[in-house]
Amino acid sequence: MSTLIKQDILVELLGNTGNGFEQVRAAGKEAFQAQGFPTNKSEEYKFTAITKKIEQSIQNFAPAGDFAVTAEQVKDNLFEGYAGDVLVFANGHYQPELSSVIDGVEVTPLSEKTDTALGSIAKSEKDPFCALNQSSFESGIFISIPKKSQIQKPILLLNFFKANAGQVIQPRIWIETGDFTEVTFINHSVNLSDTPYFVNKVVEVKGGVNTHIRYYKLQNEGKNAIEASTLETDIQKDGRFTSVTISLSGEMVRNNLSLNILGSNSEGNMYGLYLLNGKSHVDNHTNVDHTVPHAESNELYKGILADSSRGVFNGKIFVRQDAQKTNAFQQNNNILLSEDAVVNTKPQLEIWADDVKCSHGCTTGQLDEEALFYLQARGIAKDQAKGLLLYAFAGEVLEHITDESFREYCTELVQGRLGSKF
């Protein structure tokens, strides 16, 4: 570990113990000091040298503070036709004056909810960046949805990032839903600075019995952004959680997504698309833990990589001894459009039960030349035919987004990237 990171992170970040949660922060600090930043010997970060990247790009480890966001900026960054509610954040700091008042939903700064079970779902001992966030997050938000609430409109978590001299931004979000609820969250970030910065974000979702939660995330930040993102949820009896993660930009991005399946007749769905060019690096680490019988999980991640970009996929499915009648599916498919593009993929199954249906697999290759020839033979130009095939490949993930305005926005971004670059 470099002297630069060791001194600055421990002094500047671990020294931030304000806004309550003293015991939680102390536990995070202890966990981080025990783990340290991941090295090239860390198995979980074997193909993602994020510590080295932070060393090279982040020169000021002081937290990036709050800043003024205008109503016009919020309006300009809403999707065309979006009809949902909006919660606005500036470097992770909640902006209530720019946010919707959502009927029946409690939205409170974490500093006012210090009795929240923060860190009980995304445990700090599992990952150093999760521990770092827990020890030193500056600000955060508590969202609570009462029992039997059907939130018809989506809730947009609109994050504005603006950092100077390579600062650190550490958002923290706690979401809890009562039994028999349904809600959709959209997480979208807007970069207002071209300088390098490091975002270390943790979101914990505590689902109730028979809840249906959708969580969509779009990563389309600055090309100099470094991000470590952790999302972990507990899925209870008869519950369903669906995640869709679209990664389009960023110098180095690490996504940790974990589903803890704790109740029977529940379902966890994880879909991801990474569309990379230049020297972008995106690492998706997923974890599904089946602990009870009669539950299901589905996972599909797809990547299209050009230039010198790099993708990493490491997906783990655990089926515990008591989790009989589990049905688990996992697949990772990649298309490489350059000899310099690289994918490291490792789907994994660990099964201790004997009455299950589980499958996993991965593919990495180039565009189907026969399909390309078929389209060209019918009068379609090569570039257009190539774009059609790539979009058909990516569209299988996009179709899992149920909010029409956000799906169309993502579709336009993907089509624009495929049309202009590929």
Disulfide bonds with the S-S distance in Angstrom:
none
